[in-house]
Amino acid sequence: MQEVYWLETVAHSWNQNPTPFLWAGKRSARRQRTRGRSHQHRLGGSGACTIRHIRTPKTILQKWL
């Protein structure tokens, strides 16, 4: 029961002073830059890019399907 009371008080204080949301912030600028690099291929989730597509070897399961 105390958790519910705590969550209600936190939600009430958040509603009084909400976090401002920027539509054209840093994340938007980063996405625009990546869209400009459409000729590059992403390598997994590392953020690295290559100009040529790197072929990945097929797994044994993919060979049989």
N, C-alpha and C positions, 0 to 999 in steps of 0.2 A: 504494500500500500504506500510505503514511503517513496518507492521508485516512481509511482504514478504522480505523486505530488511534486517530486523533484522535476520530472519531465514537463509537467504543466507550468511550473515556474520558469524553467529554462525557455520553453516555447513562448511564454508571455514576454520575457525580456528580449528575445530575438525579434518578436514582432514589433516591439517598441523602437528598436534601433537596428533595422535590417542591414545586412551587408550590401553595399552598392554593387550592381552588376554592370559591367562595361561590355557593350556590344562589339566595340572595335579595340579590344585590348591587346596584350602581348600574344595571347594564344591565337587570335585572329591573324595577326601579322605573321606568325610562324606558319600557319596553315597556308596563307597566301604565298609565302616563299616556297613551300614544298610543292604547291601546284605549279609554280613556274619551272620546277625542275622535272617536268614530265618525261624527259628523255633519259632520266636516270632510274635505275632499279634499286629498290630497297633491299637490304640484306637482313632478313629477320626483323627483330625489333630493336636492333642495336643503334639505328640512326645512320649507319654507314650506307653508302651508295656506290654503284658501279655504272659505267656507261653501257656495258654489255650484260645481257642476261646470263646468269650463271645456272647451268643445268644441274639439277639435283639428280643423283642416281635413284633409280626405282628400287623400291623395297621388294622383297621376295613376294609379298602379298600382291603388290601392284603388277608384278610380272605375270602372275597367274590369272588376274582378273581381266 
